């Protein structure tokens, strides 16, 4: 079931991408967090676009399900964890 697989997969992908965006920067933790915020903002812009321009009224029941809300939290947590990982690598 996708609702079980997507949130943990989001965490892993966000951590990898957060680490990638944070590598070689002076503030890796902030860059990781900003990567998560950017991912969330892109999703919200897509939701707004679908609400405004869809030919039929969109169904937001899925977008507000616990699995989707958890995946959004995991985007922020994972990307920040990736930034922390890069910060620790720079110190060590």
N, CA, C and O atoms as a GROMACS GRO file, in nm:
protein
  368
    1UNK      N    1   0.084  -0.118   0.000
    1UNK     CA    2   0.000   0.000   0.000
    1UNK      C    3   0.090   0.125   0.000
    1UNK      O    4   0.185   0.134   0.078
    2UNK      N    5   0.060   0.219  -0.085
    2UNK     CA    6   0.143   0.339  -0.099
    2UNK      C    7   0.146   0.426   0.026
    2UNK      O    8   0.245   0.493   0.052
    3UNK      N    9   0.037   0.425   0.102
    3UNK     CA   10   0.034   0.510   0.221
    3UNK      C   11   0.130   0.462   0.329
    3UNK      O   12   0.163   0.536   0.421
    4UNK      N   13   0.174   0.338   0.318
    4UNK     CA   14   0.271   0.285   0.414
    4UNK      C   15   0.413   0.305   0.362
    4UNK      O   16   0.505   0.325   0.441
    5UNK      N   17   0.432   0.300   0.231
    5UNK     CA   18   0.565   0.307   0.171
    5UNK      C   19   0.613   0.450   0.150
    5UNK      O   20   0.731   0.479   0.169
    6UNK      N   21   0.524   0.540   0.112
    6UNK     CA   22   0.564   0.675   0.073
    6UNK      C   23   0.627   0.756   0.187
    6UNK      O   24   0.733   0.815   0.165
    7UNK      N   25   0.570   0.763   0.308
    7UNK     CA   26   0.634   0.846   0.412
    7UNK      C   27   0.778   0.806   0.445
    7UNK      O   28   0.864   0.894   0.450
    8UNK      N   29   0.809   0.676   0.468
    8UNK     CA   30   0.950   0.643   0.494
    8UNK      C   31   1.040   0.669   0.374
    8UNK      O   32   1.155   0.710   0.390
    9UNK      N   33   0.989   0.645   0.254
    9UNK     CA   34   1.068   0.673   0.134
    9UNK      C   35   1.095   0.823   0.122
    9UNK      O   36   1.203   0.863   0.079
   10UNK      N   37   0.998   0.904   0.158
   10UNK     CA   38   1.016   1.049   0.156
   10UNK      C   39   1.126   1.090   0.253
   10UNK      O   40   1.206   1.178   0.221
   11UNK      N   41   1.130   1.029   0.369
   11UNK     CA   42   1.233   1.059   0.468
   11UNK      C   43   1.372   1.029   0.413
   11UNK      O   44   1.463   1.111   0.427
   12UNK      N   45   1.389   0.914   0.350
   12UNK     CA   46   1.519   0.873   0.297
   12UNK      C   47   1.561   0.966   0.183
   12UNK      O   48   1.675   1.014   0.181
   13UNK      N   49   1.471   0.991   0.090
   13UNK     CA   50   1.504   1.076  -0.025
   13UNK      C   51   1.534   1.219   0.021
   13UNK      O   52   1.627   1.282  -0.028
   14UNK      N   53   1.455   1.270   0.114
   14UNK     CA   54   1.478   1.405   0.164
   14UNK      C   55   1.613   1.415   0.236
   14UNK      O   56   1.682   1.516   0.224
   15UNK      N   57   1.651   1.312   0.311
   15UNK     CA   58   1.780   1.313   0.380
   15UNK      C   59   1.895   1.315   0.279
   15UNK      O   60   1.992   1.389   0.296
   16UNK      N   61   1.883   1.235   0.174
   16UNK     CA   62   1.988   1.232   0.071
   16UNK      C   63   1.996   1.366  -0.003
   16UNK      O   64   2.106   1.417  -0.027
   17UNK      N   65   1.882   1.421  -0.038
   17UNK     CA   66   1.884   1.549  -0.109
   17UNK      C   67   1.924   1.665  -0.017
   17UNK      O   68   1.988   1.760  -0.062
   18UNK      N   69   1.886   1.658   0.109
   18UNK     CA   70   1.930   1.759   0.204
   18UNK      C   71   2.081   1.756   0.221
   18UNK      O   72   2.145   1.860   0.229
   19UNK      N   73   2.138   1.636   0.226
   19UNK     CA   74   2.284   1.624   0.236
   19UNK      C   75   2.350   1.675   0.109
   19UNK      O   76   2.454   1.741   0.115
   20UNK      N   77   2.291   1.646  -0.004
   20UNK     CA   78   2.348   1.690  -0.131
   20UNK      C   79   2.349   1.843  -0.142
   20UNK      O   80   2.448   1.902  -0.187
   21UNK      N   81   2.241   1.906  -0.100
   21UNK     CA   82   2.236   2.053  -0.107
   21UNK      C   83   2.324   2.118  -0.002
   21UNK      O   84   2.365   2.233  -0.019
   22UNK      N   85   2.354   2.048   0.106
   22UNK     CA   86   2.432   2.106   0.216
   22UNK      C   87   2.582   2.084   0.201
   22UNK      O   88   2.660   2.149   0.271
   23UNK      N   89   2.624   1.996   0.113
   23UNK     CA   90   2.767   1.965   0.104
   23UNK      C   91   2.845   2.086   0.053
   23UNK      O   92   2.803   2.156  -0.040
   24UNK      N   93   2.959   2.109   0.116
   24UNK     CA   94   3.047   2.216   0.073
   24UNK      C   95   2.999   2.357   0.105
   24UNK      O   96   3.051   2.453   0.048
   25UNK      N   97   2.903   2.372   0.194
   25UNK     CA   98   2.854   2.505   0.229
   25UNK      C   99   2.900   2.540   0.370
   25UNK      O  100   2.939   2.453   0.447
   26UNK      N  101   2.895   2.667   0.402
   26UNK     CA  102   2.937   2.710   0.535
   26UNK      C  103   2.830   2.685   0.641
   26UNK      O  104   2.861   2.678   0.760
   27UNK      N  105   2.706   2.670   0.600
   27UNK     CA  106   2.595   2.645   0.692
   27UNK      C  107   2.514   2.525   0.644
   27UNK      O  108   2.404   2.543   0.591
   28UNK      N  109   2.565   2.405   0.660
   28UNK     CA  110   2.497   2.288   0.605
   28UNK      C  111   2.360   2.260   0.667
   28UNK      O  112   2.270   2.214   0.598
   29UNK      N  113   2.345   2.286   0.795
   29UNK     CA  114   2.216   2.260   0.860
   29UNK      C  115   2.107   2.348   0.801
   29UNK      O  116   1.997   2.301   0.772
   30UNK      N  117   2.136   2.475   0.785
   30UNK     CA  118   2.038   2.569   0.728
   30UNK      C  119   2.006   2.530   0.583
   30UNK      O  120   1.890   2.533   0.542
   31UNK      N  121   2.108   2.494   0.507
   31UNK     CA  122   2.084   2.456   0.368
   31UNK      C  123   2.000   2.330   0.358
   31UNK      O  124   1.915   2.319   0.270
   32UNK      N  125   2.023   2.234   0.446
   32UNK     CA  126   1.939   2.114   0.447
   32UNK      C  127   1.794   2.147   0.480
   32UNK      O  128   1.703   2.098   0.413
   33UNK      N  129   1.775   2.229   0.581
   33UNK     CA  130   1.639   2.270   0.618
   33UNK      C  131   1.571   2.345   0.504
   33UNK      O  132   1.454   2.321   0.475
   34UNK      N  133   1.644   2.434   0.439
   34UNK     CA  134   1.586   2.508   0.326
   34UNK      C  135   1.550   2.417   0.210
   34UNK      O  136   1.454   2.445   0.137
   35UNK      N  137   1.624   2.309   0.191
   35UNK     CA  138   1.588   2.212   0.088
   35UNK      C  139   1.453   2.148   0.120
   35UNK      O  140   1.370   2.128   0.031
   36UNK      N  141   1.431   2.115   0.247
   36UNK     CA  142   1.302   2.060   0.288
   36UNK      C  143   1.189   2.160   0.273
   36UNK      O  144   1.079   2.125   0.230
   37UNK      N  145   1.215   2.285   0.309
   37UNK     CA  146   1.114   2.390   0.294
   37UNK      C  147   1.081   2.412   0.147
   37UNK      O  148   0.965   2.431   0.111
   38UNK      N  149   1.183   2.408   0.062
   38UNK     CA  150   1.160   2.424  -0.082
   38UNK      C  151   1.075   2.309  -0.137
   38UNK      O  152   0.986   2.332  -0.219
   39UNK      N  153   1.102   2.187  -0.093
   39UNK     CA  154   1.023   2.072  -0.138
   39UNK      C  155   0.877   2.087  -0.096
   39UNK      O  156   0.786   2.058  -0.174
   40UNK      N  157   0.856   2.131   0.026
   40UNK     CA  158   0.719   2.152   0.075
   40UNK      C  159   0.652   2.265  -0.001
   40UNK      O  160   0.534   2.255  -0.035
   41UNK      N  161   0.725   2.373  -0.028
   41UNK     CA  162   0.667   2.486  -0.102
   41UNK      C  163   0.629   2.447  -0.244
   41UNK      O  164   0.525   2.490  -0.295
   42UNK      N  165   0.712   2.367  -0.308
   42UNK     CA  166   0.679   2.321  -0.443
   42UNK      C  167   0.551   2.239  -0.442
   42UNK      O  168   0.465   2.256  -0.528
   43UNK      N  169   0.537   2.150  -0.344
   43UNK     CA  170   0.416   2.070  -0.334
   43UNK      C  171   0.294   2.160  -0.311
   43UNK      O  172   0.189   2.139  -0.374
   44UNK      N  173   0.307   2.258  -0.223
   44UNK     CA  174   0.194   2.347  -0.196
   44UNK      C  175   0.156   2.430  -0.318
   44UNK      O  176   0.038   2.455  -0.342
   45UNK      N  177   0.256   2.473  -0.396
   45UNK     CA  178   0.227   2.547  -0.520
   45UNK      C  179   0.154   2.458  -0.621
   45UNK      O  180   0.064   2.504  -0.691
   46UNK      N  181   0.195   2.332  -0.629
   46UNK     CA  182   0.124   2.240  -0.718
   46UNK      C  183  -0.020   2.218  -0.674
   46UNK      O  184  -0.111   2.211  -0.757
   47UNK      N  185  -0.041   2.209  -0.542
   47UNK     CA  186  -0.178   2.194  -0.491
   47UNK      C  187  -0.261   2.318  -0.521
   47UNK      O  188  -0.378   2.308  -0.559
   48UNK      N  189  -0.202   2.435  -0.504
   48UNK     CA  190  -0.273   2.560  -0.533
   48UNK      C  191  -0.307   2.568  -0.682
   48UNK      O  192  -0.418   2.606  -0.719
   49UNK      N  193  -0.212   2.532  -0.766
   49UNK     CA  194  -0.237   2.532  -0.911
   49UNK      C  195  -0.349   2.437  -0.949
   49UNK      O  196  -0.432   2.469  -1.034
   50UNK      N  197  -0.350   2.319  -0.887
   50UNK     CA  198  -0.457   2.224  -0.921
   50UNK      C  199  -0.592   2.273  -0.870
   50UNK      O  200  -0.694   2.248  -0.934
   51UNK      N  201  -0.593   2.343  -0.757
   51UNK     CA  202  -0.719   2.396  -0.705
   51UNK      C  203  -0.772   2.509  -0.792
   51UNK      O  204  -0.893   2.523  -0.808
   52UNK      N  205  -0.681   2.589  -0.847
   52UNK     CA  206  -0.724   2.704  -0.926
   52UNK      C  207  -0.755   2.670  -1.072
   52UNK      O  208  -0.847   2.727  -1.130
   53UNK      N  209  -0.680   2.578  -1.130
   53UNK     CA  210  -0.688   2.558  -1.274
   53UNK      C  211  -0.738   2.421  -1.318
   53UNK      O  212  -0.743   2.395  -1.438
   54UNK      N  213  -0.774   2.334  -1.226
   54UNK     CA  214  -0.823   2.201  -1.264
   54UNK      C  215  -0.962   2.214  -1.328
   54UNK      O  216  -1.044   2.294  -1.283
   55UNK      N  217  -0.988   2.135  -1.432
   55UNK     CA  218  -1.119   2.142  -1.496
   55UNK      C  219  -1.233   2.090  -1.408
   55UNK      O  220  -1.349   2.128  -1.425
   56UNK      N  221  -1.200   2.004  -1.313
   56UNK     CA  222  -1.299   1.956  -1.217
   56UNK      C  223  -1.249   1.991  -1.078
   56UNK      O  224  -1.130   2.011  -1.057
   57UNK      N  225  -1.340   1.999  -0.983
   57UNK     CA  226  -1.302   2.034  -0.847
   57UNK      C  227  -1.213   1.924  -0.789
   57UNK      O  228  -1.252   1.807  -0.786
   58UNK      N  229  -1.093   1.960  -0.741
   58UNK     CA  230  -1.002   1.858  -0.688
   58UNK      C  231  -1.050   1.802  -0.555
   58UNK      O  232  -1.120   1.869  -0.479
   59UNK      N  233  -1.011   1.678  -0.528
   59UNK     CA  234  -1.045   1.611  -0.404
   59UNK      C  235  -0.924   1.622  -0.310
   59UNK      O  236  -0.820   1.564  -0.336
   60UNK      N  237  -0.939   1.697  -0.201
   60UNK     CA  238  -0.829   1.718  -0.109
   60UNK      C  239  -0.826   1.617   0.006
   60UNK      O  240  -0.744   1.628   0.097
   61UNK      N  241  -0.915   1.518   0.001
   61UNK     CA  242  -0.918   1.418   0.108
   61UNK      C  243  -0.786   1.341   0.115
   61UNK      O  244  -0.736   1.314   0.224
   62UNK      N  245  -0.731   1.306   0.001
   62UNK     CA  246  -0.604   1.234  -0.001
   62UNK      C  247  -0.490   1.324   0.044
   62UNK      O  248  -0.402   1.280   0.119
   63UNK      N  249  -0.491   1.450   0.001
   63UNK     CA  250  -0.384   1.542   0.036
   63UNK      C  251  -0.380   1.574   0.185
   63UNK      O  252  -0.277   1.616   0.236
   64UNK      N  253  -0.490   1.555   0.254
   64UNK     CA  254  -0.495   1.582   0.397
   64UNK      C  255  -0.495   1.455   0.481
   64UNK      O  256  -0.522   1.459   0.601
   65UNK      N  257  -0.465   1.342   0.418
   65UNK     CA  258  -0.461   1.216   0.492
   65UNK      C  259  -0.338   1.213   0.582
   65UNK      O  260  -0.242   1.284   0.557
   66UNK      N  261  -0.342   1.132   0.686
   66UNK     CA  262  -0.225   1.123   0.777
   66UNK      C  263  -0.096   1.084   0.706
   66UNK      O  264   0.011   1.131   0.743
   67UNK      N  265  -0.104   0.999   0.605
   67UNK     CA  266   0.018   0.958   0.533
   67UNK      C  267   0.080   1.075   0.459
   67UNK      O  268   0.203   1.091   0.460
   68UNK      N  269   0.000   1.156   0.395
   68UNK     CA  270   0.053   1.273   0.323
   68UNK      C  271   0.107   1.377   0.420
   68UNK      O  272   0.212   1.436   0.395
   69UNK      N  273   0.036   1.400   0.529
   69UNK     CA  274   0.084   1.496   0.627
   69UNK      C  275   0.215   1.449   0.690
   69UNK      O  276   0.305   1.529   0.715
   70UNK      N  277   0.226   1.318   0.715
   70UNK     CA  278   0.351   1.263   0.768
   70UNK      C  279   0.464   1.278   0.667
   70UNK      O  280   0.577   1.308   0.705
   71UNK      N  281   0.434   1.258   0.539
   71UNK     CA  282   0.540   1.271   0.439
   71UNK      C  283   0.590   1.416   0.430
   71UNK      O  284   0.707   1.438   0.402
   72UNK      N  285   0.503   1.513   0.453
   72UNK     CA  286   0.546   1.653   0.454
   72UNK      C  287   0.638   1.680   0.574
   72UNK      O  288   0.739   1.748   0.561
   73UNK      N  289   0.601   1.627   0.689
   73UNK     CA  290   0.687   1.642   0.807
   73UNK      C  291   0.821   1.572   0.782
   73UNK      O  292   0.926   1.622   0.821
   74UNK      N  293   0.816   1.455   0.718
   74UNK     CA  294   0.939   1.381   0.690
   74UNK      C  295   1.028   1.453   0.589
   74UNK      O  296   1.150   1.436   0.591
   75UNK      N  297   0.969   1.532   0.501
   75UNK     CA  298   1.051   1.612   0.409
   75UNK      C  299   1.138   1.708   0.488
   75UNK      O  300   1.258   1.720   0.462
   76UNK      N  301   1.077   1.776   0.583
   76UNK     CA  302   1.152   1.872   0.664
   76UNK      C  303   1.253   1.803   0.756
   76UNK      O  304   1.368   1.846   0.766
   77UNK      N  305   1.210   1.696   0.821
   77UNK     CA  306   1.298   1.623   0.912
   77UNK      C  307   1.414   1.559   0.836
   77UNK      O  308   1.529   1.568   0.878
   78UNK      N  309   1.383   1.494   0.724
   78UNK     CA  310   1.487   1.426   0.648
   78UNK      C  311   1.589   1.521   0.589
   78UNK      O  312   1.710   1.496   0.597
   79UNK      N  313   1.543   1.631   0.531
   79UNK     CA  314   1.637   1.727   0.472
   79UNK      C  315   1.723   1.792   0.580
   79UNK      O  316   1.841   1.816   0.558
   80UNK      N  317   1.665   1.821   0.695
   80UNK     CA  318   1.743   1.876   0.805
   80UNK      C  319   1.844   1.774   0.856
   80UNK      O  320   1.958   1.809   0.889
   81UNK      N  321   1.805   1.648   0.864
   81UNK     CA  322   1.898   1.542   0.905
   81UNK      C  323   2.013   1.530   0.805
   81UNK      O  324   2.127   1.508   0.845
   82UNK      N  325   1.984   1.544   0.677
   82UNK     CA  326   2.090   1.542   0.577
   82UNK      C  327   2.186   1.658   0.596
   82UNK      O  328   2.308   1.641   0.581
   83UNK      N  329   2.134   1.775   0.630
   83UNK     CA  330   2.220   1.890   0.660
   83UNK      C  331   2.304   1.866   0.783
   83UNK      O  332   2.421   1.905   0.787
   84UNK      N  333   2.246   1.804   0.885
   84UNK     CA  334   2.322   1.772   1.006
   84UNK      C  335   2.433   1.671   0.975
   84UNK      O  336   2.543   1.680   1.029
   85UNK      N  337   2.404   1.577   0.890
   85UNK     CA  338   2.502   1.476   0.849
   85UNK      C  339   2.622   1.545   0.783
   85UNK      O  340   2.737   1.513   0.813
   86UNK      N  341   2.594   1.638   0.694
   86UNK     CA  342   2.703   1.710   0.628
   86UNK      C  343   2.780   1.799   0.727
   86UNK      O  344   2.901   1.814   0.715
   87UNK      N  345   2.710   1.857   0.823
   87UNK     CA  346   2.777   1.940   0.925
   87UNK      C  347   2.874   1.855   1.007
   87UNK      O  348   2.984   1.899   1.038
   88UNK      N  349   2.833   1.734   1.042
   88UNK     CA  350   2.920   1.644   1.119
   88UNK      C  351   3.039   1.599   1.036
   88UNK      O  352   3.150   1.583   1.089
   89UNK      N  353   3.017   1.578   0.907
   89UNK     CA  354   3.129   1.536   0.821
   89UNK      C  355   3.231   1.649   0.807
   89UNK      O  356   3.351   1.623   0.797
   90UNK      N  357   3.183   1.773   0.805
   90UNK     CA  358   3.275   1.886   0.793
   90UNK      C  359   3.356   1.906   0.921
   90UNK      O  360   3.472   1.948   0.916
   91UNK      N  361   3.297   1.875   1.035
   91UNK     CA  362   3.370   1.889   1.162
   91UNK      C  363   3.473   1.778   1.181
   91UNK      O  364   3.578   1.800   1.241
   92UNK      N  365   3.442   1.661   1.131
   92UNK     CA  366   3.528   1.546   1.155
   92UNK      C  367   3.632   1.520   1.055
   92UNK      O  368   3.708   1.424   1.069
   0.00000   0.00000   0.00000
